[in-house]
Amino acid sequence: MAGIPLIYRLFFLVIEPISALVGAYYAAGRPAEYLAYLTSAPASTTDTPPTPTLSALYQLANLYLLFALNEHLVLSSTTDRRTWRRLLTGLLIADFGHLATMVPLAREKGFARVFLECANWTAMEWGSVGFVYAGAAMRMSFLAGLGLGRENGENGRQKND
């Protein structure tokens, strides 16, 4: 992994996959809590959500698991920057999609409150907005070549000057 700077390896191979696993755990293992964190209204963390909601949360948990495994296993298997760029481009598009899923909450609470006022964010907003901002910023930095140096061809090795 010598061709990929440590900050990117730490974030994309460890921090972000662990974060996705935490999301999967809450969506599947503690669905009522997950829903309570998502709403601005007080909600019960002990009631079992309706079956359609549970099914959707289990599917979400499965996608979080896929995200964690895909990111970690693919990126840890190569230093090829082309592969990294392609996967991170797809994840950056997903970041914008994830932020779009917060629009209903923003309509309820106010767009500035949900997307800008981090001092007032709930734990769910920190995960669904703040951490997504961090991931998107890391992806854009990598895609812009920040801290990567120059490449030699498609294999991601740096040129020896």
C-alpha positions, 0 to 999 in steps of 0.5 A: 500500500506504499502508493496510497498515502496513510491518511487515505488508507486509514479513512477508506480501509478502516474508519469508514468501513467501521462506521458503515458496520455501526450503521448496519448494526443499528439499522438491523439490530436496534431498528427502533433506536435507529428510527428514533434517532432519525426523527425530530419527534420523540419516538419509542426505542422499545416498540418493534417497527411495523414489518415493512419498516423492518424489512426496509431497515434490514435491506438498508443494513445489508447495503451498509454491510455491502458498502463496508465490505466492498470498500475495504476488500476492493481497496485493500487488494490494490494500490492501483489508483485507477481502481481506487478512483473508480470505486471512490467516484461511485461512492462519491455519487452515493454520498450525494444520494445519501445526503438527498435522503435527508431532505425529508428531515430537512423539510421538517426541521429546516434545511439550514438546521439539518445541513449546516448547523452542526452545533445542533445535530443529533447523533443521526445527523452527525452520521448521516450528514457530518460523516458523509461530508467528511467522506465526500471531502476525502473522496474529492481530495483523493480524486483531485490528487491531493497528497498523491504525487505523480503517477507512472501509467495505470498501475499507480506507482509514483515516478522516481525523480 
